[in-house]
Amino acid sequence: MTCLAILAAGGAVYWYWMQGVEPARAARPTGPAAVPVSIAVVGKQDMPIYFTGLGTVQASFTVGIHSQVDGKLEEVRFTEGQHVKKGDVLVKIDPRLFQAALDQAKAKKAQDEALLASADKDLVRFKTLVAKAVESQQNVDRQQGTVDQLKASIAADEAMIETAQTNLDYTTIRAPSDGRMGVRLVDPGNIVHANDAGAIVTLVLTQPTAVMFTLPSRSLDDVREAMSRGPVEVTAFDQDNRKALATGTLLLVDNIIDQASATIKLKAMFPNKDEKLWPGEFVNARVLVGTNNDAVVVPSAAIQRGPDGLFVWVVNTGDKAEPRPVQTGLRNESLTVVTSGLAAGERVVTDGVYKLKRDAPVSYSAPATAGAGRNS
């Protein structure tokens, strides 16, 4: 009897345990778990059309300051990095030899003028004597030649004076333009020559300044069309293409395409009042050639590339993911224009796509609308 009681008690416990296990098993989900993703709502906005090319900053005026005469560099009147005005004295070269040459040329002219005065008087006397048949015409002609020769000598003296004066003026080197001085490469006391290859210093004018950059040749027609409508805005960004440095206007498109690289050169001018553009600096030049009005846009992160081309993961009304092929147009740093395959208001996955497959359920927080809060 004792054994039967124990078996009955054990059976009861087993029956109650099985009753608890079966409901627990029935409560477990039978479908796949929802994939956590981030999504955005497809939006519409005016999308600016930009072309971006790598370029370099160039001063609007660059000149190497050289000596035009030989001599000792006597005095430097500028400070490295100083802003100067056109006509400011930059350098003085020892002027004594050139002053002496000028004085000598002036003295030679005075001498020849004195000889001419005497020869003119003799010519007048000879002509008077010829009229009285006392002097021969041959002597008159000879004296006329002497007078003409002295006049030519005086003309040469005047040219020598002008040359000597010019060389003397060259001993004072003045700024040919407004601008900023660079590093001085020759110190006072050195001998400089007119044929020196190196400059004493370089002067650059950075207000305004230029940016030379290149674009693919296929963009030429769009750029020229934009120029025909009016001034074309160009924005210069830093090398990382994140920070806008200055805004200017497209000046010209080069007159020939580089066939080796299939690119075209362009030049833009910037007022550069704050001198954020520095000569020799690499920048990214962004040209605004137009605006795509009322374009369908999605975050660029939503665009995926597969074996059949571009596609996006769309979240349907049942909160399940499905891939959909799309065609895209222009893009900026965060948005891409979708020309076909999507409509405004649809939801696309922007993060977590690596876990998705067709008809996979997804979970997400409230999505943002692509382009919302952005200026057109």
C-alpha positions, 0 to 999 in steps of 0.5 A, a space after each residue: 500500500 505504501 508503494 502505491 501511495 508513493 506512485 500515485 503522489 508522483 503521478 500527480 506531481 508529474 501531471 501538474 508539472 506538464 500542465 505548467 510546461 505546455 502553456 509556457 510553450 504555447 506562449 512562445 512566439 512562433 515567427 522571426 524576431 523584429 529587426 531594430 532599424 532606423 528609418 526616414 520618411 521620403 520627402 520632397 524639396 528643392 535640391 540645389 545642383 552643385 558641381 565640385 572640383 579640387 582647386 588651388 588658391 591664387 593671388 590676383 597679383 603676384 610679383 617677385 621684387 628684383 633689382 633692375 641694376 647692380 649694386 649693394 642692397 643698402 636698406 630694406 624698408 618693409 617688414 616681412 608679412 606687412 601690408 603695403 600700398 602701391 608706391 611704398 618704398 621697399 628697398 634702397 640700393 646704393 645710388 652713388 655710382 648712378 648719381 655720378 653717371 647722371 652728373 657726368 651725362 648732364 655735364 657732357 650735355 652742358 659742354 656740347 651746348 656751349 660748343 653749339 653756341 660757339 659754332 652757331 655764332 661762327 656759322 652766322 659770321 661765315 654766312 655774312 662773309 659769303 654775302 660779301 664774297 669774302 668767305 667761300 660757300 664750302 666753309 659755310 657748308 663745313 660749319 653747318 655740318 659742325 653745328 648739326 653734329 653738335 645738335 645730334 650730340 646734345 640729343 644723345 646727351 639727353 638720352 644718356 641723361 634719361 638713361 642715367 636718371 632711370 638707373 638712379 630711380 631703379 636704386 629705389 624699389 617701390 611696391 608695384 601694387 597693394 599687397 602683402 610682403 613675403 619672406 625676405 630672401 636677401 639681407 642688407 649688405 649683399 650685392 644684388 644684380 639685375 640678372 639674379 634668378 632669385 627675388 629679394 622678396 615676393 609681393 602678393 595681392 590677396 584681396 581679391 583672390 582667385 581659385 583655379 579648379 577643374 571639373 569633368 568636361 561633361 559638366 561644361 554645357 551645364 556650367 556655360 548655360 548657368 553663366 548665360 543666365 547670370 553670375 554663377 555662385 562658387 563656394 570654396 570649402 576646406 580640404 575636408 569639404 566640411 567648412 565653407 571658407 568664402 563665397 565668390 563668382 565664377 569668372 571664366 571657363 578655360 578655352 580648351 579641354 584637357 584631353 589627357 584628363 577629360 577635364 576643364 579648368 575654371 577660375 573663380 574670384 573671391 573678395 576675400 576680405 577676411 583673407 581666409 583663402 591663402 595663396 597655394 592652399 588646396 580647396 574644394 570649389 562648389 559651383 551652383 549651376 541650378 536647382 532641381 525643384 520639388 525633388 524626391 529625396 532620401 538620406 544618402 545612407 538609404 541607398 544600397 548597391 546590389 548585383 542588379 543595381 541601386 535599391 532601398 529597403 522600404 518598410 511597408 504598411 505591415 512594418 515589414 522590409 522589402 527591397 525596391 530598385 531605384 534610380 538616383 540623380 544628384 546628391 549632396 553631403 547628406 541627401 540623394 535625389 531619387 528619380 524613380 522607384 519611390 514616392 514622398 511619404 514612404 518609409 526607407 531604412 537608413 541603418 541596420 540594413 545588414 540584418 534585413 531580408 525580404 518580408 523581415 519584420 522591423 522595429 523602429 522609433 518615430 522616423 524623420 522626414 528626409 530634407 525636413 528643416 533644410 533650406 532649399 
